[in-house]
Amino acid sequence: MARRGRWGGLARRALLGAAVVLLLAALGAGGGYFWLQREFSTSGPATAGSLIQVDPGASLRGVLARLEATGTVRHARAVELYLRLRGLRPRVQAGNYEIPPHASPEDIIALFEQGKVVLEQLTVVEGATFEDFLAALDQHPHVLHTLRGKSPAAIMGALGHPGVSPEGEFFPDTYRFAANTPDIAILTLAYDSMQRVLADAWTERRPGLPYDTPYQALTLASMVEKEAALKSERAQIAGVFVNRL
């Protein structure tokens, strides 16, 4: 009986020891998870804002490593581990991102997922020729160049408007776009904008004017633009042209 009691006591102590070990492990895991969560949501160490370019196909691991190298994120691997434990797989959209000072990893990943990229811009002034537009696109460092070396006729064909003269067909404006937007996409936007403006102006034209199509009205407007040195002269010059017609 004494031996059985001794073995029973040893078993109870072993079970108690195992329970303590498991409890400590659970507490350690809980503490580790809490630390990971805090690293994910706590403000970052960077005291100044920064700009990061995310290329198409870039992995979150690679982007986080770059952010750690620049002092924007403290522990890239900790952020990765936290996301993995949560079963989260954020989608990183390509583009240039402006990271504000003290942004947390949670804030930064939200920027990536929402695609809140810095928008580039390109301005086409009134009176610019198609050649001017192409030159501005060609010189812009954040435009993806797909049309270099193509003739105006080939470009109009690529836009889906073969045989159309490009002059006067693109709306002068300031266009904003994400980095690496193809040049043909910007041209398409400018072309479509001009067609909408022409259609709206045509429906609101005064009766009795001497042109039969929106393109004729556009041609007259281009002639007025070339002749007028000042904006205040446009109405008078337009009146002269209309009276001649």
CORDAFEN-V5432 format. One record per residue. RES is the residue in three letters. OMEGA is omega as a letter, one per 40 degrees, with the letter a starting at -180 (none if undefined). D_LAST is the distance of its C-alpha to the last C-alpha in Angstrom with 2 decimals. Layout:
res=(RES:RES)
omega=(OMEGA:OMEGA)
d_last=(D_LAST:D_LAST)
This chain:
res=(MET:ALA:ARG:ARG:GLY:ARG:TRP:GLY:GLY:LEU:ALA:ARG:ARG:ALA:LEU:LEU:GLY:ALA:ALA:VAL:VAL:LEU:LEU:LEU:ALA:ALA:LEU:GLY:ALA:GLY:GLY:GLY:TYR:PHE:TRP:LEU:GLN:ARG:GLU:PHE:SER:THR:SER:GLY:PRO:ALA:THR:ALA:GLY:SER:LEU:ILE:GLN:VAL:ASP:PRO:GLY:ALA:SER:LEU:ARG:GLY:VAL:LEU:ALA:ARG:LEU:GLU:ALA:THR:GLY:THR:VAL:ARG:HIS:ALA:ARG:ALA:VAL:GLU:LEU:TYR:LEU:ARG:LEU:ARG:GLY:LEU:ARG:PRO:ARG:VAL:GLN:ALA:GLY:ASN:TYR:GLU:ILE:PRO:PRO:HIS:ALA:SER:PRO:GLU:ASP:ILE:ILE:ALA:LEU:PHE:GLU:GLN:GLY:LYS:VAL:VAL:LEU:GLU:GLN:LEU:THR:VAL:VAL:GLU:GLY:ALA:THR:PHE:GLU:ASP:PHE:LEU:ALA:ALA:LEU:ASP:GLN:HIS:PRO:HIS:VAL:LEU:HIS:THR:LEU:ARG:GLY:LYS:SER:PRO:ALA:ALA:ILE:MET:GLY:ALA:LEU:GLY:HIS:PRO:GLY:VAL:SER:PRO:GLU:GLY:GLU:PHE:PHE:PRO:ASP:THR:TYR:ARG:PHE:ALA:ALA:ASN:THR:PRO:ASP:ILE:ALA:ILE:LEU:THR:LEU:ALA:TYR:ASP:SER:MET:GLN:ARG:VAL:LEU:ALA:ASP:ALA:TRP:THR:GLU:ARG:ARG:PRO:GLY:LEU:PRO:TYR:ASP:THR:PRO:TYR:GLN:ALA:LEU:THR:LEU:ALA:SER:MET:VAL:GLU:LYS:GLU:ALA:ALA:LEU:LYS:SER:GLU:ARG:ALA:GLN:ILE:ALA:GLY:VAL:PHE:VAL:ASN:ARG:LEU)
omega=(a:i:a:i:i:i:i:i:i:a:i:i:i:i:i:i:i:i:i:i:i:i:i:i:i:i:i:i:i:i:i:i:i:i:i:i:i:i:a:a:a:i:a:a:a:i:i:i:a:i:i:i:i:a:i:i:a:i:i:i:a:i:i:i:i:i:i:a:a:i:i:i:a:a:a:a:i:i:i:a:i:i:a:i:i:a:a:i:a:i:a:i:a:i:i:a:i:a:a:i:i:i:i:i:i:i:a:a:i:i:a:a:a:i:a:a:i:a:i:i:i:a:i:a:i:a:i:i:i:i:i:i:i:i:i:i:a:a:a:a:a:i:i:a:i:a:a:i:i:i:i:i:i:i:i:i:i:i:a:a:a:i:i:i:a:a:i:a:a:a:i:a:i:a:i:a:i:i:i:i:a:i:a:i:i:i:i:i:a:i:a:i:i:a:i:i:i:a:i:a:a:i:a:a:i:i:i:i:a:i:a:a:i:a:i:i:i:i:i:i:i:i:i:a:a:a:a:i:i:i:a:a:a:a:a:a:i:i:i:i:a:i:i:a:none)
d_last=(125.94:125.55:123.66:121.35:120.64:119.94:117.45:115.84:115.33:113.80:111.39:110.33:109.75:107.73:105.57:105.12:104.17:101.64:100.16:99.87:98.19:95.68:95.01:94.46:92.13:90.15:89.99:88.91:86.18:85.02:85.03:83.12:80.48:80.21:79.72:76.97:75.23:75.48:74.08:71.10:70.22:71.42:69.04:68.59:70.00:66.78:66.28:62.74:59.72:58.83:56.19:57.18:55.20:56.15:55.28:54.56:57.92:59.90:63.11:64.09:67.36:65.60:63.26:66.23:68.20:65.44:65.31:69.09:68.96:66.56:68.69:66.26:68.63:72.43:73.70:71.27:74.01:75.08:71.57:71.56:75.00:74.06:71.02:73.23:75.90:73.33:71.88:68.43:66.00:62.96:59.81:58.38:54.61:53.22:51.31:51.96:53.99:54.77:58.42:59.30:62.60:65.70:63.90:66.49:66.45:65.57:62.49:61.41:61.82:59.81:56.92:57.23:57.45:54.49:52.36:51.57:50.22:48.66:44.89:43.24:39.69:36.78:33.71:30.26:28.25:24.54:22.84:25.75:25.27:27.09:29.66:30.25:30.88:33.31:35.09:35.62:37.06:39.23:40.68:41.47:45.24:45.26:42.66:44.17:42.57:42.07:39.02:40.21:39.73:37.20:33.92:30.57:30.41:33.96:33.26:30.36:32.80:35.45:33.16:32.77:29.19:29.78:26.90:24.47:23.10:24.60:22.04:20.55:22.83:25.56:25.65:26.75:29.94:33.69:35.46:39.17:41.42:45.05:46.47:46.27:43.14:41.60:38.39:36.90:37.58:35.61:32.66:32.84:32.85:29.81:27.89:28.95:28.09:24.47:24.22:25.74:23.50:20.35:21.94:22.89:19.53:17.92:20.59:20.08:16.29:15.32:14.54:11.36:9.02:6.21:8.62:11.94:14.33:15.75:15.41:11.60:11.96:14.69:12.91:10.37:13.59:15.38:13.13:13.57:17.23:17.73:16.45:18.30:21.98:22.86:21.98:21.71:18.75:16.54:15.38:14.53:12.64:10.68:9.92:8.77:6.30:5.11:5.40:3.78:0.00)
